[in-house]
Amino acid sequence: MAIDNAKIFDTLERKIEKLLGRLQTLTSDNEKLKTDLAAARRAEKDAGDARASVERHEKDQQAVRDRLERLIQSLEAADEK
């Protein structure tokens, strides 16, 4: 009976060690995924900020174009007189 109990406990210990190893692996994977997710969120925010900046610059550029067109038209009108 003692041999059977020893085998049972050895088997249980091996299974527990295997499960603990798997738990450590999953914990490590989880931390890596958390880091990756945080990086992805930062990248998404940076992309959004960059998009907003590009839109602002495009709007400013269009305003400059409009002013230049009006100025050119004014100069052309002055030349015609």
C-alpha positions in Angstrom: 0.0 0.0 0.0 2.9 2.3 0.8 4.3 1.8 -2.7 1.0 2.7 -4.3 0.8 5.9 -2.3 4.4 6.8 -3.2 3.6 6.3 -6.9 0.4 8.3 -6.6 2.2 11.2 -4.8 5.1 11.1 -7.4 2.6 11.2 -10.2 0.7 14.1 -8.5 4.0 16.0 -8.0 5.0 15.6 -11.6 1.6 16.8 -12.8 1.7 19.7 -10.4 5.2 20.6 -11.6 4.1 20.4 -15.2 1.1 22.6 -14.4 3.3 25.1 -12.6 5.6 25.2 -15.6 2.7 25.8 -17.9 1.4 28.5 -15.5 4.8 30.3 -15.6 4.8 30.1 -19.4 1.2 31.5 -19.6 2.1 34.3 -17.1 5.1 35.2 -19.2 3.0 35.2 -22.4 0.4 37.3 -20.7 2.9 39.9 -19.7 4.3 40.1 -23.2 0.8 40.5 -24.6 0.1 43.3 -22.2 3.3 45.0 -23.3 2.4 44.5 -26.9 -1.2 45.9 -26.3 0.2 49.0 -24.6 2.6 49.6 -27.5 -0.2 49.1 -30.0 -2.4 51.6 -28.1 0.5 54.1 -28.0 1.0 53.6 -31.7 -2.7 54.1 -32.4 -2.7 57.3 -30.4 0.4 58.5 -32.1 -1.2 57.7 -35.5 -4.3 59.7 -34.5 -2.2 62.6 -33.4 -0.2 62.5 -36.7 -3.4 62.3 -38.7 -4.8 65.4 -36.8 -1.5 67.2 -37.5 -1.6 66.4 -41.2 -5.2 67.6 -41.4 -4.2 70.8 -39.6 -1.3 71.4 -42.0 -3.5 70.6 -45.1 -6.1 73.1 -43.8 -3.4 75.8 -43.3 -1.9 75.1 -46.7 -5.3 75.5 -48.3 -5.8 78.8 -46.5 -2.5 80.0 -47.8 -3.4 78.9 -51.4 -6.7 80.7 -51.1 -5.0 83.9 -50.0 -2.4 83.6 -52.7 -5.1 83.1 -55.3 -7.0 86.2 -54.1 -3.7 88.2 -54.1 -2.9 87.1 -57.6 -6.4 88.0 -58.8 -6.0 91.4 -57.2 -2.7 92.0 -58.9 -4.1 90.8 -62.2 -7.0 93.2 -61.8 -4.7 96.1 -61.0 -2.6 95.3 -64.1 -5.7 95.4 -66.3 -6.6 98.9 -65.2 
